[in-house]
């Protein structure tokens, strides 16, 4: 069980570490020279969606690892 938790935490950390620079560069692109691409009304929505992607994606990856590591060999093989 401890190995399962270790793998889940590792998956979350790695996916967050991979997603962080991507999110950063997308935010810089939208906030920098292309900031006029978005109307003022959509800017808070884009910020909210960006944070949601950054927070939810690693959780989904960790959930997938949790589910995959919980299977016993041969379970569900039909």
C-alpha distance (Angstrom), angle and dihedral (degrees) to the residues before:
residue distance angle dihedral
X1 . . .
X2 3.81 . .
X3 3.80 90.6 .
X4 3.78 89.5 52.6
X5 3.81 91.6 53.9
X6 3.79 91.0 45.5
X7 3.81 91.2 53.3
X8 3.80 91.9 47.6
X9 3.80 93.0 50.3
X10 3.80 90.7 45.2
X11 3.81 91.0 50.8
X12 3.81 90.9 50.2
X13 3.81 93.3 48.7
X14 3.81 94.4 46.3
X15 3.80 94.2 46.5
X16 3.81 91.7 47.1
X17 3.81 90.4 47.8
X18 3.81 91.0 51.4
X19 3.78 93.3 44.9
X20 3.83 95.9 47.2
X21 3.82 97.9 72.6
X22 3.80 91.6 42.8
X23 3.80 90.8 51.9
X24 3.79 90.6 45.2
X25 3.79 94.5 53.4
X26 3.81 92.8 45.0
X27 3.81 89.3 51.2
X28 3.80 91.4 47.6
X29 3.79 90.3 49.0
X30 3.80 92.5 50.9
X31 3.81 94.9 41.0
X32 3.78 96.7 41.8
X33 3.77 128.3 52.7
X34 3.79 92.6 -19.5
X35 3.81 96.6 51.7
X36 3.78 91.4 114.0
X37 3.81 90.0 61.8
X38 3.79 90.6 83.7
X39 3.79 124.1 59.9
X40 3.80 113.4 -124.8
X41 3.81 91.6 -107.7
X42 3.82 93.0 58.9
X43 3.81 97.4 47.4
X44 3.85 95.5 83.1
X45 3.81 89.9 45.5
X46 3.80 91.6 52.3
X47 3.81 90.1 47.9
X48 3.80 90.8 50.8
X49 3.80 92.5 47.6
X50 3.80 91.0 47.7
X51 3.79 92.4 54.0
X52 3.79 90.6 44.6
X53 3.80 91.2 53.8
X54 3.79 91.8 46.5
X55 3.82 93.4 49.2
X56 3.80 100.7 36.5
X57 3.81 101.6 43.2
X58 3.84 96.1 63.1
X59 3.81 89.3 45.9
X60 3.80 90.8 53.6
X61 3.80 90.9 48.5
X62 3.81 90.9 49.3
X63 3.81 90.2 47.6
X64 3.79 90.1 53.3
X65 3.81 90.6 51.3
X66 3.81 90.2 47.8
X67 3.79 91.7 52.4
X68 3.80 94.1 43.5
X69 3.81 94.2 49.1
X70 3.79 91.6 48.7
X71 3.79 94.2 63.9
X72 3.75 119.4 101.2
X73 3.79 119.1 -136.7
X74 3.78 110.5 -86.8
X75 3.80 94.8 12.9
X76 3.76 112.7 139.8
X77 3.78 94.3 8.4
X78 3.76 105.5 139.3
